[in-house]
């Protein structure tokens, strides 16, 4: 599977990125400053750009998108993403 290595400036809303383990894809739902808000087959999440790039260093290829092990939930509403604010 051919992949494109990501840099911080490559992270955009809607991007689908292959997890480093190759078993699932994370889709970026929003970017707020240095925080990436995403969802994958396990649910919503958020982390820093650097943490996201360590776990998902490449854009998901068409081959990866077609694998059953990389199936993700359909897009989620922003209101369904937990807020990390106190």
C-alpha positions, 0 to 999 in steps of 0.5 A, a space after each residue: 500500500 502506497 502512503 503519503 507521509 504527513 506533516 503538520 501543514 497537511 492536516 486538514 478537516 476531512 482527511 482520512 489518515 491510516 493509524 500506524 498499526 495499519 488496522 484502522 483509519 482516523 478522520 479529522 473532524 476539526 482542528 482548533 489551534 494545535 488540537 486535532 479532533 477526530 473519529 475512528 471506529 472506536 469513537 471520537 477523540 482529540 489530541 495534539 497535532 504532534 501526537 496525531 502525526 505519531 499515531 497516524 503518519 500517513 494519508 489512507 490509500 485507496 487500498 487501505 480504505 477498501 480493507 474491512 479492518 479499516 471501516 470507520 463510523 459515519 461522520 459524527 456531529 460536532 456536538 457528539 465530540 466530547 469537550 475537554 474543557 473543565 
